[in-house]
Amino acid sequence: MLTCKEFLSELSDFLDEKTDREIRTKLESHISECPNCFVICDTTKKTISVYKGMKSCTIPDEVHQRLMAAVERKIASKNEIASKNELASKNELASKNEQASRKG
């Protein structure tokens, strides 16, 4: 039997009906026995169905620009945090190396 992790890694192909028969049978068997994965699969199917039934709409340029600016700020913030964490790790490693060389 598949694990939940294995099931989730195949979920997209399963829903797109891109899995071969053997894998599809294993996936169907898993969701028949695992209530958590059944709910995930069923909810995802329903979400896709709702999304496909929606009409596309455009947003005003001003809203689009504000949204994109917010996304760019969020990405920049995450990159800044990652850079600070990387620098802190490098500094910590350098400090440990310096302490080790003093002892040796």
VEXNUTI-304394 format. One record per atom (N, C-alpha, C): residue number from 1; x negated, y, z negated; atom name. Coordinates in Angstrom, 2 decimals, padded with zeros to 5 digits, m for minus. Each point is the difference from the previous one (the first is absolute). Layout:
# VEXNUTI-304394
+-----+---------+---------+---------+-------+
| num |    east |   north |      up | atome |
+-----+---------+---------+---------+-------+
| NUM |       X |       Y |       Z |    CA |
...
+-----+---------+---------+---------+-------+
END
This chain:
# VEXNUTI-304394
+-----+---------+---------+---------+-------+
| num |    east |   north |      up | atome |
+-----+---------+---------+---------+-------+
|   1 | m000.84 | m001.20 |  000.00 |     N |
|   1 |  000.84 |  001.20 |  000.00 |    CA |
|   1 | m000.88 |  001.24 |  000.00 |     C |
|   2 |  000.47 |  001.03 |  000.67 |     N |
|   2 | m000.72 |  001.26 |  000.06 |    CA |
|   2 |  000.08 |  000.75 | m001.32 |     C |
|   3 | m001.02 |  000.80 | m000.26 |     N |
|   3 |  000.07 |  000.90 | m001.15 |    CA |
|   3 |  000.74 |  001.26 |  000.44 |     C |
|   4 |  000.40 |  000.79 | m000.97 |     N |
|   4 |  000.68 |  001.25 |  000.32 |    CA |
|   4 | m000.93 |  000.93 |  000.79 |     C |
|   5 | m001.25 |  000.01 | m000.37 |     N |
|   5 | m000.98 |  000.84 |  000.71 |    CA |
|   5 | m000.10 | m000.41 |  001.47 |     C |
|   6 | m000.04 | m001.31 |  000.24 |     N |
|   6 | m000.05 | m000.49 |  001.37 |    CA |
|   6 |  001.27 |  000.36 |  000.76 |     C |
|   7 |  001.14 | m000.13 | m000.69 |     N |
|   7 |  001.27 |  000.37 |  000.62 |    CA |
|   7 | m000.01 |  001.47 |  000.42 |     C |
|   8 | m000.43 |  000.86 | m000.92 |     N |
|   8 |  000.01 |  001.43 |  000.28 |    CA |
|   8 | m000.96 |  000.37 |  001.13 |     C |
|   9 | m001.09 | m000.73 |  000.11 |     N |
|   9 | m000.95 |  000.31 |  001.09 |    CA |
|   9 |  000.58 | m000.36 |  001.37 |     C |
|  10 |  000.99 | m000.90 |  000.02 |     N |
|  10 |  000.63 | m000.42 |  001.26 |    CA |
|  10 |  001.36 |  000.66 |  000.23 |     C |
|  11 |  000.46 |  000.80 | m000.95 |     N |
|  11 |  001.36 |  000.54 |  000.06 |    CA |
|  11 |  000.27 |  000.80 |  001.27 |     C |
|  12 | m000.91 |  000.86 |  000.37 |     N |
|  12 |  000.22 |  000.83 |  001.19 |    CA |
|  12 |  000.20 | m000.85 |  001.25 |     C |
|  13 | m000.90 | m000.95 |  000.20 |     N |
|  13 |  000.14 | m000.88 |  001.17 |    CA |
|  13 |  001.26 | m000.86 | m000.08 |     C |
|  14 |  000.35 | m000.42 | m001.21 |     N |
|  14 |  001.22 | m000.78 | m000.20 |    CA |
|  14 |  001.22 |  000.80 |  000.43 |     C |
|  15 |  000.08 |  001.25 | m000.46 |     N |
|  15 |  001.15 |  000.84 |  000.35 |    CA |
|  15 |  000.03 |  000.36 |  001.48 |     C |
|  16 | m001.19 |  000.11 |  000.60 |     N |
|  16 | m000.08 |  000.30 |  001.43 |    CA |
|  16 |  000.12 | m001.26 |  000.86 |     C |
|  17 |  000.18 | m001.14 | m000.67 |     N |
|  17 |  000.12 | m001.30 |  000.66 |    CA |
|  17 | m001.21 | m000.31 |  000.87 |     C |
|  18 | m001.19 |  000.28 | m000.55 |     N |
|  18 | m001.25 | m000.24 |  000.71 |    CA |
|  18 | m000.80 | m001.16 | m000.59 |     C |
|  19 |  000.58 | m000.70 | m000.95 |     N |
|  19 | m000.70 | m001.13 | m000.60 |    CA |
|  19 |  000.32 | m001.27 |  000.77 |     C |
|  20 | m000.95 | m000.94 | m000.02 |     N |
|  20 |  000.29 | m001.28 |  000.67 |    CA |
|  20 |  000.97 | m000.80 | m000.87 |     C |
|  21 |  000.54 | m001.05 |  000.55 |     N |
|  21 |  001.06 | m000.76 | m000.64 |    CA |
|  21 | m000.44 | m000.57 | m001.36 |     C |
|  22 | m001.21 | m000.50 | m000.08 |     N |
|  22 | m000.48 | m000.61 | m001.24 |    CA |
|  22 | m000.08 |  001.03 | m001.14 |     C |
|  23 | m000.56 |  001.15 |  000.29 |     N |
|  23 | m000.11 |  001.05 | m001.02 |    CA |
|  23 |  001.38 |  000.53 | m000.36 |     C |
|  24 |  000.84 |  000.18 |  001.01 |     N |
|  24 |  001.35 |  000.49 | m000.25 |    CA |
|  24 |  000.76 | m000.96 | m000.94 |     C |
|  25 | m000.16 | m001.28 |  000.21 |     N |
|  25 |  000.66 | m000.99 | m000.86 |    CA |
|  25 | m000.51 |  000.11 | m001.43 |     C |
|  26 | m001.31 |  000.18 | m000.17 |     N |
|  26 | m000.57 |  000.16 | m001.34 |    CA |
|  26 |  000.52 |  001.28 | m000.67 |     C |
|  27 |  000.10 |  001.07 |  000.79 |     N |
|  27 |  000.49 |  001.27 | m000.55 |    CA |
|  27 |  001.46 | m000.12 | m000.42 |     C |
|  28 |  000.80 | m000.63 |  000.85 |     N |
|  28 |  001.42 | m000.19 | m000.33 |    CA |
|  28 |  000.16 | m000.87 | m001.24 |     C |
|  29 | m000.84 | m001.02 | m000.10 |     N |
|  29 |  000.05 | m000.86 | m001.18 |    CA |
|  29 | m000.36 |  000.80 | m001.26 |     C |
|  30 | m001.01 |  000.86 |  000.13 |     N |
|  30 | m000.42 |  000.79 | m001.16 |    CA |
|  30 |  001.12 |  000.93 | m000.47 |     C |
|  31 |  000.63 |  000.72 |  000.93 |     N |
|  31 |  001.04 |  000.93 | m000.45 |    CA |
|  31 |  001.26 | m000.72 | m000.49 |     C |
|  32 |  000.16 | m001.26 |  000.40 |     N |
|  32 |  001.15 | m000.75 | m000.53 |    CA |
|  32 | m000.25 | m000.43 | m001.45 |     C |
|  33 | m001.27 | m000.02 | m000.41 |     N |
|  33 | m000.35 | m000.44 | m001.35 |    CA |
|  33 | m000.47 |  001.14 | m000.91 |     C |
|  34 | m000.33 |  001.13 |  000.59 |     N |
|  34 | m000.55 |  001.11 | m000.79 |    CA |
|  34 |  000.95 |  001.20 |  000.06 |     C |
|  35 |  000.72 |  000.27 | m001.08 |     N |
|  35 |  000.96 |  001.10 |  000.02 |    CA |
|  35 | m000.64 |  001.38 |  000.21 |     C |
|  36 | m001.21 |  000.18 | m000.52 |     N |
|  36 | m000.66 |  001.30 |  000.18 |    CA |
|  36 | m000.32 |  000.28 |  001.46 |     C |
|  37 | m000.57 | m000.98 |  000.67 |     N |
|  37 | m000.34 |  000.18 |  001.41 |    CA |
|  37 |  001.26 |  000.08 |  000.87 |     C |
|  38 |  001.05 | m000.73 | m000.41 |     N |
|  38 |  001.27 |  000.11 |  000.72 |    CA |
|  38 |  000.50 |  001.44 | m000.03 |     C |
|  39 | m000.04 |  000.62 | m001.18 |     N |
|  39 |  000.47 |  001.38 | m000.15 |    CA |
|  39 | m000.85 |  000.94 |  000.83 |     C |
|  40 | m001.32 | m000.18 | m000.03 |     N |
|  40 | m000.88 |  000.86 |  000.79 |    CA |
|  40 |  000.30 | m000.14 |  001.48 |     C |
|  41 |  000.15 | m001.22 |  000.47 |     N |
|  41 |  000.28 | m000.25 |  001.41 |    CA |
|  41 |  001.36 |  000.58 |  000.39 |     C |
|  42 |  001.01 | m000.27 | m000.80 |     N |
|  42 |  001.35 |  000.47 |  000.30 |    CA |
|  42 |  000.07 |  001.53 | m000.01 |     C |
|  43 | m000.61 |  000.61 | m000.99 |     N |
|  43 |  000.00 |  001.46 | m000.10 |    CA |
|  43 | m000.74 |  000.64 |  001.18 |     C |
|  44 | m001.12 | m000.61 |  000.37 |     N |
|  44 | m000.77 |  000.51 |  001.14 |    CA |
|  44 |  000.81 | m000.11 |  001.29 |     C |
|  45 |  000.67 | m001.13 |  000.19 |     N |
|  45 |  000.86 | m000.17 |  001.19 |    CA |
|  45 |  001.08 |  001.08 |  000.04 |     C |
|  46 |  000.64 |  000.22 | m001.14 |     N |
|  46 |  001.07 |  001.01 | m000.06 |    CA |
|  46 | m000.54 |  001.40 |  000.25 |     C |
|  47 | m001.18 |  000.30 | m000.53 |     N |
|  47 | m000.61 |  001.31 |  000.20 |    CA |
|  47 | m000.30 |  000.22 |  001.48 |     C |
|  48 | m000.55 | m001.01 |  000.64 |     N |
|  48 | m000.30 |  000.09 |  001.44 |    CA |
|  48 |  001.29 |  000.20 |  000.79 |     C |
|  49 |  001.04 | m000.72 | m000.37 |     N |
|  49 |  001.28 |  000.13 |  000.69 |    CA |
|  49 |  000.56 |  001.41 | m000.13 |     C |
|  50 | m000.07 |  000.55 | m001.20 |     N |
|  50 |  000.49 |  001.37 | m000.21 |    CA |
|  50 | m000.84 |  000.98 |  000.81 |     C |
|  51 | m001.30 | m000.18 | m000.05 |     N |
|  51 | m000.91 |  000.91 |  000.71 |    CA |
|  51 |  000.26 | m000.04 |  001.50 |     C |
|  52 |  000.18 | m001.19 |  000.55 |     N |
|  52 |  000.24 | m000.12 |  001.44 |    CA |
|  52 |  001.31 |  000.63 |  000.41 |     C |
|  53 |  000.96 |  000.06 | m000.92 |     N |
|  53 |  001.30 |  000.58 |  000.31 |    CA |
|  53 |  000.04 |  001.52 | m000.12 |     C |
|  54 | m001.08 |  000.58 | m000.50 |     N |
|  54 | m000.02 |  001.45 | m000.19 |    CA |
|  54 | m000.35 |  000.71 |  001.31 |     C |
|  55 |  000.58 |  001.15 |  000.15 |     N |
|  55 | m000.37 |  000.85 |  001.13 |    CA |
|  55 | m001.23 |  000.80 | m000.41 |     C |
|  56 | m000.89 |  000.18 |  000.95 |     N |
|  56 | m001.17 |  000.82 | m000.32 |    CA |
|  56 |  000.41 |  001.46 | m000.02 |     C |
|  57 | m000.66 |  000.74 | m000.83 |     N |
|  57 |  000.30 |  001.42 | m000.07 |    CA |
|  57 | m001.31 |  000.76 | m000.12 |     C |
|  58 |  000.03 |  001.22 |  000.44 |     N |
|  58 | m001.19 |  000.83 | m000.11 |    CA |
|  58 |  000.16 |  000.94 | m001.19 |     C |
|  59 | m001.12 |  000.34 | m000.57 |     N |
|  59 |  000.03 |  000.95 | m001.10 |    CA |
|  59 | m000.51 |  001.34 |  000.51 |     C |
|  60 |  000.41 |  001.08 | m000.62 |     N |
|  60 | m000.47 |  001.31 |  000.44 |    CA |
|  60 | m001.53 |  000.09 | m000.09 |     C |
|  61 | m000.59 |  000.77 |  000.89 |     N |
|  61 | m001.46 |  000.15 |  000.04 |    CA |
|  61 | m000.56 |  000.44 | m001.34 |     C |
|  62 |  000.69 |  000.90 | m000.67 |     N |
|  62 | m000.49 |  000.50 | m001.30 |    CA |
|  62 | m000.09 | m001.15 | m001.01 |     C |
|  63 |  001.01 | m000.84 | m000.02 |     N |
|  63 |  000.01 | m001.14 | m000.92 |    CA |
|  63 | m001.12 | m000.97 |  000.37 |     C |
|  64 | m000.18 | m000.25 |  001.29 |     N |
|  64 | m001.06 | m000.88 |  000.47 |    CA |
|  64 | m001.37 |  000.53 | m000.42 |     C |
|  65 | m000.22 |  001.28 |  000.18 |     N |
|  65 | m001.29 |  000.61 | m000.36 |    CA |
|  65 | m000.25 | m000.10 | m001.51 |     C |
|  66 |  001.05 |  000.26 | m000.81 |     N |
|  66 | m000.16 | m000.10 | m001.45 |    CA |
|  66 | m000.28 | m001.44 | m000.42 |     C |
|  67 |  000.68 | m000.94 |  000.63 |     N |
|  67 | m000.20 | m001.40 | m000.32 |    CA |
|  67 | m001.43 | m000.43 |  000.35 |     C |
|  68 | m000.45 |  000.35 |  001.18 |     N |
|  68 | m001.35 | m000.37 |  000.41 |    CA |
|  68 | m001.05 |  000.66 | m000.90 |     C |
|  69 |  000.22 |  001.23 | m000.39 |     N |
|  69 | m000.93 |  000.68 | m000.91 |    CA |
|  69 | m000.05 | m000.72 | m001.35 |     C |
|  70 |  001.15 | m000.44 | m000.49 |     N |
|  70 |  000.05 | m000.72 | m001.27 |    CA |
|  70 | m000.74 | m001.34 |  000.11 |     C |
|  71 |  000.18 | m000.69 |  001.11 |     N |
|  71 | m000.69 | m001.27 |  000.22 |    CA |
|  71 | m001.51 |  000.23 |  000.05 |     C |
|  72 | m000.42 |  001.03 |  000.71 |     N |
|  72 | m001.44 |  000.31 |  000.10 |    CA |
|  72 | m000.58 |  000.35 | m001.36 |     C |
|  73 |  000.75 |  000.75 | m000.82 |     N |
|  73 | m000.47 |  000.33 | m001.36 |    CA |
|  73 | m000.15 | m001.27 | m000.84 |     C |
|  74 |  000.97 | m000.90 |  000.12 |     N |
|  74 | m000.04 | m001.25 | m000.76 |    CA |
|  74 | m001.20 | m000.84 |  000.42 |     C |
|  75 | m000.24 | m000.10 |  001.29 |     N |
|  75 | m001.15 | m000.77 |  000.49 |    CA |
|  75 | m001.30 |  000.64 | m000.47 |     C |
|  76 | m000.09 |  001.33 |  000.10 |     N |
|  76 | m001.21 |  000.71 | m000.44 |    CA |
|  76 | m000.23 | m000.23 | m001.49 |     C |
|  77 |  001.07 |  000.03 | m000.77 |     N |
|  77 | m000.11 | m000.22 | m001.45 |    CA |
|  77 | m000.51 | m001.41 | m000.30 |     C |
|  78 |  000.53 | m000.98 |  000.70 |     N |
|  78 | m000.45 | m001.38 | m000.21 |    CA |
|  78 | m001.45 | m000.15 |  000.42 |     C |
|  79 | m000.38 |  000.62 |  001.11 |     N |
|  79 | m001.39 | m000.07 |  000.46 |    CA |
|  79 | m000.93 |  000.67 | m001.00 |     C |
|  80 |  000.43 |  001.11 | m000.57 |     N |
|  80 | m000.80 |  000.72 | m000.99 |    CA |
|  80 | m000.20 | m000.86 | m001.25 |     C |
|  81 |  001.07 | m000.63 | m000.44 |     N |
|  81 | m000.09 | m000.87 | m001.18 |    CA |
|  81 | m000.93 | m001.17 |  000.29 |     C |
|  82 |  000.13 | m000.59 |  001.18 |     N |
|  82 | m000.86 | m001.13 |  000.38 |    CA |
|  82 | m001.46 |  000.43 |  000.05 |     C |
|  83 | m000.26 |  001.18 |  000.54 |     N |
|  83 | m001.37 |  000.51 |  000.08 |    CA |
|  83 | m000.57 |  000.23 | m001.40 |     C |
|  84 |  000.81 |  000.57 | m000.88 |     N |
|  84 | m000.45 |  000.23 | m001.38 |    CA |
|  84 | m000.29 | m001.32 | m000.69 |     C |
|  85 |  000.86 | m000.98 |  000.19 |     N |
|  85 | m000.21 | m001.32 | m000.61 |    CA |
|  85 | m001.26 | m000.65 |  000.54 |     C |
|  86 | m000.24 |  000.13 |  001.29 |     N |
|  86 | m001.20 | m000.57 |  000.61 |    CA |
|  86 | m001.25 |  000.68 | m000.54 |     C |
|  87 |  000.05 |  001.32 | m000.12 |     N |
|  87 | m001.13 |  000.75 | m000.54 |    CA |
|  87 | m000.27 | m000.39 | m001.44 |     C |
|  88 |  001.07 | m000.14 | m000.78 |     N |
|  88 | m000.15 | m000.39 | m001.40 |    CA |
|  88 | m000.63 | m001.39 | m000.10 |     C |
|  89 |  000.41 | m000.92 |  000.86 |     N |
|  89 | m000.57 | m001.35 |  000.00 |    CA |
|  89 | m001.48 |  000.03 |  000.36 |     C |
|  90 | m000.35 |  000.80 |  000.99 |     N |
|  90 | m001.39 |  000.13 |  000.41 |    CA |
|  90 | m000.83 |  000.60 | m001.13 |     C |
|  91 |  000.54 |  001.02 | m000.66 |     N |
|  91 | m000.72 |  000.63 | m001.11 |    CA |
|  91 | m000.19 | m000.98 | m001.15 |     C |
|  92 |  001.03 | m000.78 | m000.28 |     N |
|  92 | m000.09 | m000.98 | m001.07 |    CA |
|  92 | m001.04 | m001.06 |  000.32 |     C |
|  93 | m000.03 | m000.46 |  001.26 |     N |
|  93 | m000.97 | m000.98 |  000.42 |    CA |
|  93 | m001.41 |  000.57 | m000.08 |     C |
|  94 | m000.18 |  001.23 |  000.44 |     N |
|  94 | m001.31 |  000.64 | m000.07 |    CA |
|  94 | m000.47 |  000.13 | m001.44 |     C |
|  95 |  000.92 |  000.35 | m000.87 |     N |
|  95 | m000.32 |  000.14 | m001.42 |    CA |
|  95 | m000.43 | m001.34 | m000.59 |     C |
|  96 |  000.73 | m001.06 |  000.35 |     N |
|  96 | m000.35 | m001.33 | m000.49 |    CA |
|  96 | m001.36 | m000.44 |  000.54 |     C |
|  97 | m000.27 |  000.29 |  001.27 |     N |
|  97 | m001.28 | m000.36 |  000.60 |    CA |
|  97 | m001.14 |  000.76 | m000.68 |     C |
|  98 |  000.25 |  001.27 | m000.30 |     N |
|  98 | m001.01 |  000.82 | m000.67 |    CA |
|  98 | m000.28 | m000.54 | m001.40 |     C |
|  99 |  001.05 | m000.36 | m000.72 |     N |
|  99 | m000.17 | m000.56 | m001.35 |    CA |
|  99 | m000.75 | m001.32 |  000.06 |     C |
| 100 |  000.29 | m000.81 |  000.98 |     N |
| 100 | m000.66 | m001.29 |  000.14 |    CA |
| 100 | m001.48 |  000.17 |  000.33 |     C |
| 101 | m000.31 |  001.01 |  000.83 |     N |
| 101 | m001.41 |  000.21 |  000.36 |    CA |
| 101 | m000.78 |  000.56 | m001.18 |     C |
| 102 |  000.64 |  000.73 | m000.88 |     N |
| 102 | m000.67 |  000.51 | m001.20 |    CA |
| 102 | m000.35 | m001.14 | m000.95 |     C |
| 103 |  000.91 | m000.98 | m000.09 |     N |
| 103 | m000.22 | m001.13 | m000.87 |    CA |
| 103 | m001.08 | m000.93 |  000.53 |     C |
| 104 | m000.05 | m000.09 |  001.34 |     N |
| 104 | m000.93 | m000.95 |  000.62 |    CA |
| 104 | m001.31 |  000.58 |  000.21 |     C |
+-----+---------+---------+---------+-------+
END
